[in-house]
Structure formats: structure tokens, C-alpha cells
């Protein structure tokens, strides 16, 4: 089986955010990038806690998708959830395996 699952990419821009969903190797990546500069005026720890609140509602859906991927074909699949600032600085990342 090739290392790249596929090269398909889904992008959407709405309300100043660009969302992108794509496959990279055995990973499915969901990335949110803010179109405008968002000043982060909190510590890294506080930012992590705030982003966990954003991530939590999606976690169940992503885990269900991951289980389906691992059951059907891609045993080593993982899902990566990332949030970037407008200057492409990675603000937050969670990996589901």
C-alpha cells in the first residue's frame, strides 16, 4: 500500500477562518488557520486549556472516524487536529491514535 493515502484536500474559508482537511501519509489532518492576526495574550498553559474546550466537542466525532479508518483498512491511522495563527504559527495540536 502506498504511503500516501490520497492527495485529496478540502478547504473552506468562512468568518475569517480557513479550515482544511487532508490526508498526509497515514494521518488525516484537520487544520484551522485564522485569516487575520489573532493576538494571543495568555500563557501557553491557558491557551492549551482554552483550545481543549474548542476541541472537546469534536473529539467524539474524530474518534469515531478514527475507529472506522483503523477497522476498515488503515490500522496505523491517526488524526491530527491543529490550529494556526494567520502567520502560520502552530497554536494548538492534538493527535488521536
BELBEL-V500905 format. One line per field, one symbol per residue. psi: psi as a letter, one per 40 degrees, with the letter a starting at -180 (. if undefined). burial: b if it has 9 or more other C-alpha atoms within 8 Angstrom, else e. A space follows every 10 residues. Layout:
# BELBEL-V500905
psi: ???
burial: ???
This chain:
# BELBEL-V500905
psi: hidhdieihh ihhhfeihih hiihbeihhh hhhhdihhhh fiiddddddd dddddddedd dddddddddd dddgdeiihh hihiideehh dihhhh.
burial: eeebbeeeee eeeeeebbbb bbbbebbbbb bbbbbeeeee eeeeeebbee beeeeeeeee ebbeebeebb eeebeebbbb bbbbbbeeeb ebbeeee
